[in-house]
Amino acid sequence: MSYPPLLYDGDSGEVSAHVVRAGIEPAVVYPNGNKVFYLAQGTETQGTFGLYRWEFAGPQSGPDAHFHRTITESFYVLEGTVTIYDGTDWVRCHAGDFAHVPAGGIHGFRNEDGAAKMLLHFAPGAPREAYFEGLAAGMGHLDGDAYDRFMREHDNTWL
């Protein structure tokens, strides 16, 4: 394996670091109390990745089996237990556990044991913010063609 093509071709570097401080407000709060914090959006990472902190409030929630065609998804559990579907089984993951799902990989995730926190990483940096915000606004409860269109626009294929 070799390094990818250059992303920066300068000689002196540049001042462009992006720092997010602890204690930021959530960007999205779902009706069930789940929260999403935007740590690094694709627009801030030259489209290379998106990183989010996901906090489950307590009641069981999370997506069932699905896959993405254009993005990879990774999970790093910070607190509590997150149950991740690996395409075959639901695997209980605890603080410090990591899971990576390549494009096309069948997966799902949920909290079954109360509150939990995880980092959610997408590469490349697709505009997942519109998906998270759309779900919070009720787009996940649409019927028929509108629901299918919303899911297609956000690269979710449900099984």
TINU-756911 format. One line per 10 residues: number of its first residue (from 1); their letters; for each residue x, y, z of N, C-alpha, C. Coordinates in Angstrom, 3 decimals, decimal comma, always signed. Each point is the difference from the previous one (the first is absolute). Layout:
BEGIN
NUM> A> X Y Z X Y Z X Y Z | ...
This chain:
BEGIN
1> MSYPPLLYDG> +0,843 -1,171 +0,000 -0,843 +1,171 +0,000 +0,891 +1,238 +0,000 | -0,403 +1,007 -0,738 +0,769 +1,246 -0,049 -0,864 +1,151 +0,509 | +0,630 +1,141 +0,192 -0,739 +1,184 +0,425 -0,916 +0,473 -1,127 | -1,124 +0,611 +0,342 -0,906 +0,529 -1,033 +0,602 +1,237 -0,659 | -0,654 +0,505 -1,037 +0,481 +1,215 -0,669 +0,070 +1,169 +0,988 | +0,825 +0,964 -0,319 +0,157 +1,176 +0,846 -1,325 +0,725 +0,202 | -0,238 +0,426 +1,216 -1,123 +0,882 +0,305 +0,493 +1,435 +0,160 | +1,269 +0,132 +0,314 +0,622 +1,318 +0,168 +1,334 -0,024 -0,727 | +0,232 +0,988 -0,836 +1,201 +0,012 -0,830 +0,894 +1,201 +0,298 | -0,208 +0,640 +1,142 +0,813 +1,165 +0,355 +1,327 -0,399 +0,601
11> DSGEVSAHVV> +0,835 +1,000 +0,257 +1,326 -0,243 +0,563 +0,128 +0,436 +1,453 | -0,921 +0,827 +0,472 +0,182 +0,581 +1,331 -1,098 -0,365 +0,991 | -0,948 -0,813 -0,387 -1,119 -0,309 +0,887 -0,986 +1,152 +0,044 | -1,070 -0,183 +0,743 -1,008 +1,055 +0,107 -0,670 -0,079 +1,364 | -0,585 +1,088 +0,406 -0,738 +0,044 +1,262 -1,438 -0,381 -0,327 | -0,377 -1,244 +0,325 -1,332 -0,461 -0,396 -0,576 -1,048 +0,946 | +0,594 -0,174 +1,168 -0,507 -1,001 +0,947 -1,412 +0,357 +0,452 | -0,771 -1,012 +0,294 -1,390 +0,157 +0,451 -0,102 -0,617 +1,393 | -0,302 +0,815 +0,995 -0,093 -0,471 +1,381 -1,441 +0,117 +0,472 | -0,505 -1,082 +0,572 -1,341 -0,002 +0,591 +0,179 -0,240 +1,491
21> RAGIEPAVVY> -0,497 +0,892 +0,809 +0,153 -0,080 +1,449 -1,060 -0,898 +0,617 | +0,359 -0,619 +1,105 -0,975 -0,759 +0,790 -1,093 +0,964 +0,451 | -1,175 -0,517 +0,198 -1,094 +0,823 +0,493 -0,818 +0,689 -1,071 | +0,244 -0,328 -1,277 -0,822 +0,604 -1,050 -1,441 -0,493 +0,130 | -0,907 +0,771 -0,513 -1,411 -0,384 -0,014 -0,236 -1,005 -1,124 | -0,955 -0,907 +0,182 -0,302 -0,930 -1,093 -0,569 +0,744 -1,202 | +0,340 -0,478 -1,179 -0,541 +0,570 -1,232 -1,416 -0,497 -0,244 | -0,281 -1,228 +0,444 -1,314 -0,616 -0,192 -0,406 -0,677 +1,301 | -1,258 +0,213 +0,392 -0,580 -0,730 +1,129 -1,275 -0,653 -0,514 | -0,054 -1,318 +0,078 -1,159 -0,747 -0,478 -1,117 +0,019 +1,041
31> PNGNKVFYLA> -1,234 -0,237 -0,422 -1,119 -0,033 +0,953 +0,206 -0,995 +1,147 | +0,748 -1,081 -0,230 +0,241 -0,991 +1,057 +1,149 +0,400 +0,925 | +0,619 +1,158 -0,249 +1,082 +0,488 +0,841 +1,396 -0,288 -0,517 | +0,133 -0,821 -1,043 +1,322 -0,248 -0,583 +0,575 +1,309 -0,525 | +1,327 +0,125 +0,071 +0,666 +1,229 -0,430 +1,122 -0,327 -0,976 | +0,199 +0,908 -0,963 +1,105 -0,112 -0,948 +0,813 +1,291 +0,073 | +1,304 -0,158 +0,170 +0,928 +1,120 +0,049 +0,873 -0,067 -1,246 | +0,088 +1,102 -0,732 +0,818 +0,042 -1,207 +1,430 +0,365 +0,393 | +0,910 -0,941 -0,090 +1,395 +0,238 +0,355 +0,836 +0,409 -1,208 | -0,215 -0,654 -1,138 +0,726 +0,338 -1,228 -0,897 -0,341 -1,181
41> QGTETQGTFG> -0,542 +1,024 -0,637 -0,850 -0,211 -1,164 +0,871 -0,117 -1,251 | -0,522 -0,681 -0,999 +0,735 -0,154 -1,248 +0,424 +1,327 -0,601 | -0,805 +1,034 +0,212 +0,351 +1,326 -0,521 +1,230 +0,573 +0,695 | +0,330 -0,528 +1,176 +1,157 +0,485 +0,760 +1,228 -0,893 -0,175 | -0,165 -1,141 -0,664 +1,098 -0,969 -0,135 +0,374 -0,254 -1,455 | -0,303 +0,937 -0,859 +0,238 -0,155 -1,443 -0,708 -1,236 -0,540 | -1,100 -0,367 +0,643 -0,786 -1,144 -0,446 +0,600 -1,346 +0,339 | +1,056 -0,026 +0,813 +0,660 -1,270 +0,280 -0,731 -0,844 +1,032 | -0,683 +0,632 +0,954 -0,749 -0,757 +1,003 -0,981 +0,914 +0,719 | -0,909 -0,613 +0,737 -0,888 +0,694 +0,924 +0,056 -0,738 +1,325
51> LYRWEFAGPQ> +0,035 +0,744 +1,113 +0,078 -0,612 +1,321 -1,057 +0,619 +0,899 | -0,749 -0,858 +0,677 -1,124 +0,429 +0,822 +0,024 -0,746 +1,328 | -0,453 +0,671 +1,061 -0,214 -0,700 +1,266 -1,494 -0,243 +0,114 | -0,360 -1,249 +0,195 -1,395 -0,422 +0,102 -0,251 -0,396 +1,441 | -1,017 +0,600 +0,616 -0,356 -0,330 +1,374 -1,413 -0,567 +0,030 | -0,099 -1,261 +0,376 -1,298 -0,634 +0,204 -0,520 +0,436 +1,364 | -1,243 +0,462 +0,057 -0,572 +0,509 +1,247 -0,371 -1,106 +0,978 | -0,368 -1,129 -0,468 -0,411 -1,077 +0,898 -0,974 -0,954 -0,641 | -1,151 +0,482 -0,481 -0,926 -0,933 -0,649 +0,668 -0,639 -1,221 | -0,240 -1,293 -0,198 +0,629 -0,695 -1,129 -0,355 +0,672 -1,311
61> SGPDAHFHRT> +1,008 +0,220 -0,816 -0,204 +0,590 -1,321 +1,207 -0,329 -0,870 | -0,123 +0,290 -1,263 +1,085 -0,220 -0,948 -0,500 -0,715 -1,235 | +0,756 +0,115 -1,093 -0,440 -0,565 -1,271 +0,205 -1,512 -0,089 | -0,933 -0,647 -0,673 +0,121 -1,426 -0,300 +0,981 -0,193 -1,160 | +0,071 -1,221 -0,508 +0,967 -0,359 -1,038 -0,167 +0,865 -1,255 | +1,129 +0,535 -0,457 +0,043 +0,830 -1,203 +1,437 +0,017 -0,518 | +0,203 +0,664 -1,137 +1,358 +0,205 -0,502 +0,060 +1,295 -0,777 | +1,231 +0,449 -0,238 +0,265 +1,220 -0,764 +0,858 -0,368 -1,207 | -0,254 +0,640 -1,115 +0,754 -0,274 -1,222 +1,207 +0,924 -0,171 | -0,045 +1,184 +0,619 +1,026 +1,014 -0,274 +0,903 +0,320 +1,182
71> ITESFYVLEG> -0,320 -0,492 +1,176 +0,765 +0,366 +1,194 +0,291 -1,216 +0,867 | +1,085 +0,092 +0,753 +0,291 -0,967 +1,044 -0,487 +0,595 +1,314 | -0,214 -0,853 +0,987 -0,483 +0,479 +1,296 +0,763 -0,737 +1,099 | +0,456 +0,756 +0,982 +0,728 -0,588 +1,121 -0,600 +0,480 +1,313 | +0,131 -0,843 +1,011 -0,575 +0,258 +1,316 +1,071 -0,198 +1,069 | +0,083 +0,929 +0,937 +0,880 -0,150 +1,156 -0,837 +0,313 +1,237 | -0,193 -0,991 +0,844 -0,865 +0,163 +1,169 +0,766 +0,740 +1,097 | -0,593 +1,081 +0,487 +0,599 +0,812 +1,057 -0,499 -0,392 +1,386 | -1,309 -0,215 +0,112 -0,623 -0,341 +1,283 -1,174 -0,927 -0,246 | -0,266 -0,861 +0,960 -1,147 -0,885 -0,088 +0,227 -1,132 -0,985
81> TVTIYDGTDW> -1,103 -0,540 -0,485 +0,037 -1,126 -0,935 -0,792 +0,360 -1,250 | +0,615 -0,190 -1,153 -0,668 +0,180 -1,289 +0,025 -1,356 -0,691 | -1,157 -0,468 -0,425 -0,090 -1,283 -0,688 +0,051 +0,273 -1,502 | +1,000 -0,583 -0,663 +0,248 +0,263 -1,416 -0,238 -1,277 -0,794 | -0,797 +0,129 -1,049 -0,254 -1,127 -0,895 +1,143 -0,073 -0,999 | +0,669 -1,150 -0,074 +1,159 -0,164 -0,885 -0,348 -0,698 -1,316 | -1,282 -0,092 -0,296 -0,446 -0,683 -1,211 -0,448 -1,422 +0,267 | +0,387 -0,532 +1,152 -0,375 -1,353 +0,399 -0,641 -0,018 +1,379 | +0,657 +0,664 +0,950 -0,449 -0,011 +1,394 -0,009 +1,410 +0,575 | -0,791 +0,182 +1,050 +0,030 +1,226 +0,787 +1,064 -0,197 +1,071
91> VRCHAGDFAH> +1,033 +0,835 -0,029 +1,163 -0,129 +0,878 -0,016 +1,132 +1,026 | +0,055 -0,363 +1,278 +0,012 +1,001 +1,069 +1,398 +0,605 +0,096 | +0,084 +1,305 -0,211 +1,278 +0,710 +0,048 -0,010 +0,955 +1,190 | +1,113 +0,033 +0,720 +0,116 +0,792 +1,222 +1,040 +1,101 -0,193 | +0,123 +0,875 +0,992 +0,960 +1,099 -0,061 +1,371 -0,514 -0,425 | +0,555 +0,635 -1,031 +1,297 -0,394 -0,539 -0,081 -0,922 -1,196 | -1,173 -0,582 -0,266 -0,158 -0,879 -1,164 -0,194 +0,832 -1,267 | +0,466 -0,552 -1,119 -0,037 +0,673 -1,296 -0,554 -0,953 -1,045 | -0,779 +0,528 -0,928 -0,502 -0,787 -1,130 +0,100 +0,851 -1,263 | +0,415 -0,621 -1,094 +0,075 +0,679 -1,292 -0,842 -0,769 -1,007
101> VPAGGIHGFR> -0,769 +0,740 -0,792 -0,858 -0,595 -1,022 +0,367 +0,620 -1,350 | +0,540 -0,788 -0,933 +0,322 +0,548 -1,319 -1,269 +0,298 -0,800 | +0,142 +0,766 -1,064 -1,133 +0,260 -0,886 -0,590 -1,336 -0,434 | -1,314 -0,109 +0,053 -0,690 -1,235 -0,349 -0,169 -0,953 +1,165 | +0,676 +0,265 +1,112 -0,087 -0,876 +1,168 -1,330 +0,144 +0,723 | -0,651 -1,112 +0,231 -1,286 -0,001 +0,709 +0,272 +0,256 +1,474 | -0,747 +0,936 +0,576 +0,193 +0,346 +1,401 -1,237 +0,684 +0,564 | -0,016 +0,159 +1,278 -1,002 +0,749 +0,739 +0,589 +0,276 +1,368 | -0,650 +0,834 +0,784 +0,477 +0,245 +1,359 -1,161 +0,447 +0,874 | +0,141 -0,260 +1,292 -1,038 +0,417 +0,943 +0,545 -0,111 +1,420
111> NEDGAAKMLL> -0,678 +0,672 +0,880 +0,294 -0,142 +1,423 -1,085 -0,887 +0,590 | +0,390 -1,029 +0,688 -0,970 -0,910 +0,618 +0,017 +0,093 +1,516 | +1,023 +0,656 +0,547 +0,189 +0,033 +1,450 +0,021 +1,420 +0,547 | -0,824 +0,872 -0,517 -0,046 +1,364 +0,517 +0,930 +0,938 -0,736 | +0,365 +1,077 +0,681 +0,807 +1,060 -0,602 +1,356 -0,530 -0,454 | +0,492 +0,559 -1,099 +1,313 -0,369 -0,538 +0,492 +1,152 -0,871 | +1,314 +0,046 -0,191 +0,609 +1,022 -0,856 +1,006 -0,670 -0,922 | +0,066 +0,502 -1,237 +0,969 -0,541 -0,955 +0,426 +1,084 -0,970 | +1,146 -0,224 -0,621 +0,420 +0,803 -1,134 -0,440 -0,731 -1,253 | -0,503 +0,756 -0,951 -0,487 -0,532 -1,264 +0,806 +0,691 -1,101
121> HFAPGAPREA> +0,700 -0,777 -0,810 +0,913 +0,523 -1,014 -0,445 -0,476 -1,382 | -0,101 +0,919 -0,941 -0,332 -0,324 -1,387 +1,143 +0,450 -0,900 | +0,370 -0,832 -0,949 +1,005 +0,383 -0,990 -0,439 -0,535 -1,360 | +0,078 +0,842 -1,033 +0,345 +1,415 +0,079 -1,076 +0,805 +0,722 | +0,242 +1,291 +0,116 -0,858 +0,878 +0,797 -1,290 +0,398 -0,688 | -0,912 -0,926 -0,113 -1,318 +0,267 -0,600 -0,800 +0,947 +0,897 | -0,990 +0,680 -0,537 -0,794 +0,954 +0,784 -1,036 -0,689 +0,897 | +0,468 -0,738 +0,992 -0,906 -0,737 +0,883 -0,842 +0,925 +0,874 | +0,441 +1,239 +0,162 -0,743 +0,936 +0,842 -1,442 +0,147 -0,480 | -0,193 +0,090 -1,307 -1,354 +0,142 -0,543 -0,845 -1,235 +0,305
131> YFEGLAAGMG> +0,635 -1,156 +0,034 -0,711 -1,232 +0,355 -0,415 +0,031 +1,470 | +0,951 +0,302 +0,889 -0,310 +0,059 +1,431 -1,105 +1,021 +0,276 | +0,117 +1,164 -0,615 -0,981 +1,065 +0,218 -1,353 -0,371 -0,588 | +0,003 -0,654 -1,153 -1,253 -0,439 -0,607 -0,724 -1,019 +0,855 | +0,744 -0,936 +0,577 -0,625 -0,979 +0,896 -0,614 +0,690 +1,209 | +0,718 +0,960 +0,566 -0,515 +0,716 +1,172 -1,261 +0,788 -0,341 | -0,095 +0,444 -1,252 -1,168 +0,763 -0,447 -1,158 -0,897 -0,429 | +0,175 -1,317 +0,095 -1,081 -0,919 -0,319 +0,059 -0,635 -1,370 | +1,081 +0,235 -0,749 +0,091 -0,566 -1,347 +0,008 -1,528 +0,021 | +0,461 -0,596 +1,082 +0,019 -1,451 +0,100 -1,376 -0,609 +0,128
141> HLDGDAYDRF> -1,014 +0,853 +0,223 -1,374 -0,484 +0,146 -0,845 +0,251 -1,244 | +0,618 +0,447 -1,073 -0,725 +0,195 -1,252 -0,459 -1,345 -0,541 | -0,935 +0,044 -0,919 -0,497 -1,225 -0,617 +0,414 -0,067 -1,463 | +0,112 -1,217 -0,486 +0,140 -0,265 -1,426 +1,156 +0,681 -0,685 | -0,315 +0,673 -1,115 +1,017 +0,591 -0,857 +0,842 +1,051 +0,711 | -0,609 +0,815 +0,843 +0,746 +1,050 +0,704 +1,044 -0,611 +0,926 | -0,366 -1,059 +0,706 +0,940 -0,699 +0,883 +1,129 -0,619 -0,815 | -0,356 -0,698 -1,072 +1,006 -0,642 -0,851 +0,968 +1,026 -0,577 | -0,524 +1,132 -0,437 +0,835 +1,055 -0,571 +0,967 +0,560 +1,058 | -0,509 +0,265 +1,204 +0,846 +0,510 +1,082 +1,137 -0,975 +0,303
151> MREHDNTWL> -0,316 -1,276 +0,096 +1,022 -1,002 +0,307 +1,010 -0,137 -1,141 | -0,467 +0,021 -1,240 +0,903 -0,067 -1,158 +0,950 +1,199 -0,024 | -0,561 +1,194 +0,247 +0,811 +1,224 +0,001 +1,115 -0,069 +1,035 | -0,218 -0,784 +1,047 +0,975 -0,081 +1,091 +0,688 -1,362 +0,066 | -0,013 -0,720 -1,108 +0,760 -1,244 -0,161 -0,314 -1,035 +1,076 | -1,265 -0,183 +0,304 -0,422 -1,059 +0,922 -0,822 -1,012 -0,772 | +0,470 -1,237 -0,022 -0,751 -1,098 -0,593 -0,359 -0,954 +1,124 | -1,292 -0,098 +0,294 -0,488 -0,831 +1,109 -0,231 -1,424 -0,465 | +0,244 -0,942 +0,868 -0,203 -1,414 -0,320 -1,203 -0,547 +0,751
